[in-house]
Amino acid sequence: MDKMQWTSNEPIVPAGSKNYLYQWSDLKALLKIGIINSNTMTAFAGFWLALYYTGASLAEFWHILLVTVIGTAFVIAGGCILNNYYDRDIDHVMDRTQSRPTVTGSISLQHVMVMGIAFSVVGILILSLASIQTAIFGMIGWFSYVVLYTMWSKRKYTINTAIGSLSGAVPPLIGWSSVDSNLHPAAWILFLIIFIWQTPHFLAIAMKKVDEYRAANIPMLPVVHGFNITKRQMVIYVTCLLPTPFFLYELGNIFLVIATILNVGWLIISIKGLITNEDHKWANHMFIYSLIYLTVIFFLMIVVTLPTLLF
């Protein structure tokens, strides 16, 4: 693992406004709504497929669905808030994070800390209403993101992307465990798909924002080893996705065919990166495709199982 030196700084911004009423735009930036939406989607997919694989009824578990989705959203929000709080000394350097309230000072740091802790604790408590196992998975995801990624690896190692991927891959296990404590192998395939998906997704972002990461002294792979090694790593990760749909063969042929097409399409785009000189344009294509890929494949999982669960 590659290490970079880091010197921590004091907060760049003043303590913040004394206003208790904050603008919704500030709260959205603090909570990272996009991350909450994507992770609650995969948690729902885990819950839904658990019903399908166990033959359980949605009518029987609708209340569990509510506490699972709400609890997951709260835990993720808490982790994101604490991530913003911890990264306040470097976020002012990067264009995409300069508008965060922890940088602008529009929300006081004391309030940010309290909100981060409160959301995290309340989220875990809500998940415990589903099951203790579900709450434990929530805690594992939170710990992976806040401690292992944000506080430990992000500023030290190029492998920070893989470490951060642990937290993003946990939500399907949260959803599945709320229905079935004996996790079916399919639950771990969902975990594996998201774990693998995240590295090429975030490395594409790192390539697009390489100058900002370099200025912030964050040891992303493109910063430390350059674009060529980064692109080869992305090809390897995308290749690892190729067999994953076949482990979910019980979802049917339609899923297998479309998921395989998605995988092959992403691999073709990945390989093109090895011969192109337009690295930033290619990285943007990889980023956009990664978003389409995750949305379509998890939406597809739900659609192909709808007839069984609703009729």
Steps between C-alpha positions, in 0.01 A plus 500: 500500500624846412523761767496878477588745770219710641506801726166574659380858510259693712158575352521755224164661570359676804282310741193594296175685517285504810192438285313184591299508178721383218432504129395171347790525253744504792334201663502306171872565460564397860290182479625404149151420373633322190692249712196444723275437198734250333567306820137481608424372149744211540373433853148477358625264230651275767171503692299429185715211382494351849120485470536336158755238602323409825147508358394753763210741451542876463178547695661316790816709499385848391568648845847347499560665164418841649740473793770350276489779241466779757768356726739450210445858383569635850819298547633605161409863568683485833811356335493762225462785748795375704701458179432866419598602851828309489593613148427869559873582483542365147159558343576867438767396246272303268244674278236232551513531880554874548127566541458261791370677812800378697714704258279807462418514870124517432447229763703508819747218552347426838160446338657284230661273757179468702296422187751241384496315829121532538420370152740209547363391838135542402563308178652204683212498749245503219678212325492302825119502470547276196755273669820519700685348205369780277623760751841331512531520122407867526777552756750315279415724206525814714832393653646413159412842361570728795796327662668269250455729199459861616727502805756235410561415135376794291801719568762225520455224244409460133295198606260741672251446216472127567474558875225756446319251279430281803250749639324548168457125457333444839146640434376189311602293804308741722189456288535123465566435868183686597305217329731200521772465764640197316651697218456321169812496276312742272527764774878477484490526120317832538772605745766390252344682203494832683843447654656438158295774329616774732871492412467577126224749584709696748823468304317662208418791732860507620624528141254779426601690814865395516631856533267570791596179680867584443451849643323352804785247541260204478689189374251383240642247255519746205683751720764254622545264204351684204223426251642190328513286813162638607339400170644150521362463851157610379504238223581230755213601730247520217614158375430357846134598458452274196407177686286661772161483320533124461502457878153660493365259238180455704397848389445363151636525148391860441712615791796287391496632145460870584749489788754325279451760225558774757818331620636446149417857404687636800796275429519626141502861620765409760730340243465804273659698779825309451543642151350848526688821567184687600521385861262752655233445235533123540483528880179698468352226278601240758341703777170549316485133397566390858195696620283353226633152574420502870156654454395264221630178652337554839177631348501192277533270802181649640306503171564134411380388843190721512259236362600250767474741793191698398281244328 
